[in-house]
């Protein structure tokens, strides 16, 4: 019997007529597959001494060698279906009987208990419907696989009255078994193709022809049965279709023919798929988007945020995927991100009336609208390719054990690792809803000395400080529960077990794997591991995690504070001034005699710190230190602002100049330059101000010149504020801030806005979509320019008012 190796894309369970089956859909070398597991019973646990209610039927109770966290023996309850489990859970809760792990989905439990991270090897009887390989209860085990995904970028254009104008797709991926090429030499499994298609509603188009063939080739691209096409300048094909109903049917033909593993887009779930689902329903069509021909299951998880399940396919939305990968942009509009990453923008930019131009193109130049529609798809494809977002998402899924559309769920990832580990240590975990908050950890230690300007500041950073603390002091939920077994005390007097733990060893494996990834030149795997390791502290400190306990985050952050203070004291004893510290880093002013060879001196100092900490942990705690501090960078010039009102230096706010390889970089942290709610004018002014100060250039006359330029309208385009709306503008009642006032003026779309761009005028805040030729320049000078200038000038015994002649400025 043949062995198959594949990757699970989607996981769920199905139930009908009292039958319960786990369902896993994915891809393998032979094509898409679907695995059904009928030999599985959903389960949860209850305390052994609890009696079941009389109405409890259809359940099997087994004694197991397991206990709850407080040491009470538990039994497992097995159910025929998940629906029966839900009913039993509710009944037990009503009767005051505590359950354990009753909130785990069965398809997730099945994988985690077998240590399956997505890649599988399986063997069993197989039958095929011509498109999907189907298996029932095969033998399954974990495997390491490297799939080659087929990816379809989707974008639609709609009219102001809810019409569907066009659907565009851009496909990248291997030739699927369902695609036939004109050239037989191109019918090679795994051979990659790229093709772009636009379906355009056109009342003048001829009706669909009968017959036709489905073809694809490297040069010709996709041919749809029954429709003629015309070539587009960007290499795509335009199919004009007479009505929405035929266009929706043609879209499903494309999906079945190209059969993508992953669908990508820009707000593709909350807009494109939601719109299409409503349109299919309105026209009485089945939206058979799944590989099983089932419809997408779209849920609004939070207001304005959506998730979707499509059997056998993953959907990855551009903006949240980039945010989860810690990308940062001025905003996450496609135009902004494309220009930043690709150096090119949309065919219809953000300036002007985009809606009116789309309407014009649909009425007068449908080919131009098709070009715009497809270019949006191509931009998304190119952004994903340039950033390696698919590979990073896949690596995060493999490391966490979650599906590719859930990689940002760190609590679920912690469950996937920790639950099977504690089961093998004889424990079961509580339900998340039974966890009660007992306060959070104290957070990292931040200190700042005298504000002002400094020279030659060396920055030292602890590598993966919190994971290293967990590893060194054996901190994890199991170790806390078994602290009486070879107890190990932390610097904050919270004890753990030297022997009974799992997370420290797991971190060791992850760190080794990360070093290997770096050596192999795999930045995405390295980043995936880093993200997962850094999530452990936050997960154990949130009541949304079943393993939460306040002692866990307090032990980690408290130990981190002790390490930072101990490091600062050691450096000061060596004659160094430590001017700033933040959680895992210290900023040290080098001694004047060391400046000429500052990098070498700093690296030697890092070695001394590591040797000191290693000895201290051995002497005081009998521990092997896994802490490692390293020299990160050297600021030749550095500025630490004062807290507002004067006094000590501000926390998490500084700017420094780094010179490396004959290149200079200004590094801003916490200041207006990196804040999204300050204008571009303020950011440019702050950058130029510090550039001048750090290079000993004149600033007084320059500031006066900038003020004059503002008054003379030279910076108008940079005076725009951007602010996110956390709710509908009309929901702000007691306090109505400026950006909400501006949003309320956009009556047509104000209730659906998530972000507002506005300017301050003599009439108050006005959205940029409305006339605003009466800008309040005095506002920008006093509220944007002045505070930035004074933050730096006061340390130079100067002030903005003095530079402007000590007078209250008047514009006219």
Residue, then its C-alpha position, 0 to 999 in steps of 0.5 A: x500500500x502506497x505511502x503519502x506525504x502531505x501538508x494539512x491546510x484545513x482541519x475541522x469536524x463534520x457530524x451527520x446522522x449521529x456520526x462524528x468525523x474529523x476532516x483534514x484537507x491538504x496537498x501532497x505530491x499526488x494532488x489534493x487530499x481529504x482524510x476522514x477520521x471516524x475512529x475518534x471520540x470527543x472527550x473531556x475530563x471531570x473529577x473522579x468523585x463527581x457523580x453524573x446527573x441522571x439524564x446523562x446518557x450516551x457517554x463512556x466514563x474511564x478512569x485514567x492515571x491523571x490529576x487536575x492541577x490541584x492534585x485531584x484524580x480525574x476521569x475521561x468522558x467520551x462522547x459519540x459526537x461533539x454536539x453531545x459533548x457540548x450538551x453534556x458540558x452545559x448540563x454539568x456546568x448547570x449542575x456545578x460540576x467542573x470540567x477540564x479541557x472541555x473547550x478543546x476542538x477535537x480536530x486540534x486535540x487529535x493532531x497535538x496528541x500525535x505531535x503533528x505540526x501540519x506535515x504528515x505521512x499517511x497510508x491507507x485505502x484511497x479512492x478519488x473523485x477525479x480531483x481529490x484523493x480521499x482516505x478513511x481512517x488511514x495510518x497517520x504520523x508526523x512528517x517534515x514536508x516542504x509543499x509548493x503552494x499554488x496561490x491565487x490573488x483575488x480582487x473585485x470591483x463594485x459599483x456604488x449601488x451594489x453592482x458587481x463590475x468585475x472579478x480579477x484573479x492572478x494565479x501563481x503556482x504549479x500546474x494542477x492535475x485538472x489543467x491541460x496544456x496545449x503543449x504536452x511538454x508543459x504538462x509536467x507536475x509541479x511546473x509553475x505557471x502565472x496567469x491573470x484573468x479578469x471577468x468583466x460585466x458587459x451588457x453588450x457581450x454575447x451569451x456564453x457559447x456551448x462546448x469549448x475546452x479548458x486549456x492552459x499553457x505557459x504562453x497563452x494562459x487560461x482559456x474559459x469554456x464558452x467565452x472569447x477573450x482579449x489580451x490586456x497590456x499587463x499580460x492578462x486576459x479579459x473575458x466580457x460576460x453579459x450578466x452577474x450570474x454568468x460572471x459568478x459561475x465563470x469565477x467558480x469555473x476558474x477556481x475549479x480549474x486553477x484549484x489554488x491552495x491559498x487565496x490572498x488579497x487585500x481585505x479579501x475576507x471582509x470585503x471581497x468574499x463577504x460581497x461575493x457571498x451575498x451576491x451568490x445568495x441573492x442570485x440563488x447560486x451555490x458559492x461552492x468555493x471549497x475543494x469539497x464544493x462547499x461554501x465559505x464559512x465567514x465569521x465576523x470575529x470582532x467588529x470589522x474583523x472577519x475570519x473564513x473557513x474554506x475546506x481545502x484552501x487557506x485564505x491569507x489577508x494582506x494587512x493582518x498578515x503583514x501586521x502579524x509579521x511585525x511590518x509597520x507602514x504609515x497605513x496599510x492601504x494597498x497603495x501605501x504598502x505597494x509603494x513602500x515595498x515594490x516602489x510602484x503604486x496602484x493604477x488609480x491612486x489614492x488622490x482624487x475621486x477614485x470611486x468616480x474614476x472606477x464608475x467612469x471606466x466601467x461606463x466608458x473604458x471597461x478594458x482600463x477598469x480591467x487593467x486596474x482590477x488585475x493590477x491590484x491582484x498583481x500588486x498583492x501577489x508581488x508584495x507577498x512574493x517580495x516579503x516572503x509572506x507565504x513562506x514566513x506564514x508556513x514556517x510559523x504554522x509548522x513551528x506552532x502546529x496551527x493552521x496557516x490562517x491562525x499563526x497569530x494565535x499564540x495562546x492556541x500555539x502554547x496549548x498545542x505544545x504544552x497540553x500533550x506534554x502535561x498529559x504525559x506528566x499525569x496532568x489535565x488542564x482547566x477550561x479557559x473560562x474557569x481561569x480567573x485573573x489574579x493580576x499581571x506581572x510588573x513588566x520590564x524595568x525602564x530607567x533613565x538618568x539625566x536628560x540631554x545630549x551625549x556622545x559615544x553611547x554603546x548599547x548592550x542587548x540581552x539576546x532573547x532575555x525572557x526565553x533565556x530566563x525561562x530556560x535558566x530558572x526552569x520556569x513553566x506551568x509544570x515546574x511551578x506546580x511541582x516546585x516541591x521537587x528539587x526547588x529552585x528559587x528565583x531572585x523574586x522568591x518564586x520557586x520552581x522545580x529544577x527537575x520537573x519542567x518542559x518549556x526550558x528544554x523546548x526553548x533549548x531545541x528552538x534556539x538550536x533550530x534557530x541557529x541552524x536556520x541562520x546558518x542555512x540562510x533561512x530568515x523566515x524560519x529564524x523569524x518564526x522561531x523568534x516570534x514563538x519564543x517571545x510569545x511564551x511570557x505574554x501567554x503565561x501572563x494572560x487569563x485567556x490562557x488555561x496555563x495562566x498564573x500570576x507567579x509565572x510572569x512575575x517570576x520572569x519580569x522580576x528576574x529580568x529587572x534583577x538582571x538589568x539592575x545587577x548589570x547596571x551596578x556591575x558596569x558602574x563599579x567598573x567606572x561606566x555611566x549607565x544612562x538608560x536601560x529598558x527591559x533587556x538593554x543598557x545604554x553605556x557611555x564609553x570612557x573618553x580613552x576608549x572612543x578610538x576603538x569603541x566597537x572592540x572595547x564594547x565587545x570586550x565589555x560584553x564578554x566581561x558582563x557575561x562572565x560576571x553574570x555566569x559566576x553570580x548565577x552559579x554562586x547565588x543560585x547554583x545555576x548554569x546561566x543561559x543569559x547572553x548580552x551582546x554589543x548591539x550598536x554605537x551611537x556617536x551622538x545621542x539625545x535623551x529627552x526630559x519627561x514633560x515638566x522637566x526632571x529625569x529623562x523620559x522613558x522609551x523616548x530617545x534618538x541617536x546617530x549611528x555611523x557604520x560603513x561610512x553610512x549614517x542612520x538616525x534611530x528614533x524610539x518613542x518620539x513623534x517621528x515614529x508615531x502614526x498620529x503626528x503629521x508628516x510635517x512634524x516628522x520631517x521637522x524632527x528628523x531634520x532638527x536632530x540631523x542638524x544638531x548632531x552635525x553641529x549645524x545652525x538651527x535658529x535661522x533654519x527654524x525661523x525659515x521653516x515657520x515662514x514656509x508654513x505660513x506661505x503654504x509650502x508644507x500644506x500637503x504634509x499637514x494631514x493628521x491620520x487617526x484610527x477610529x475604534x468605533x463608529x463616529x456616532x458612538x462617541x458621545x461624552x468626548x468627541x476628539x478632533x478626528x471624530x469631528x472630522x469623520x462625522x462630516x463625511x455623512x455618506x461613509x462616516x459610519x463605516x470609516x476605520x481611519x480618518x485623514x483630516x486637517x486643522x482649519x480655522x473652522x476646526x478639523x476637516x476631512x481631506x475629502x472636503x474643501x480645506x483652503x483655510x488651514x490653521x497654520x498657527x495650530x501647526x506651529x504651536x501644536x506640532x513644531x513648537x513642542x518638538x523644537x523645545x524638547x531638544x532646544x531646552x537641553x541647549x539652553x534655548x527655546x522656540x519662543x526665544x528663537x522667534x523673538x520672544x513674541x506671541x506669533x501672529x500669522x497676519 
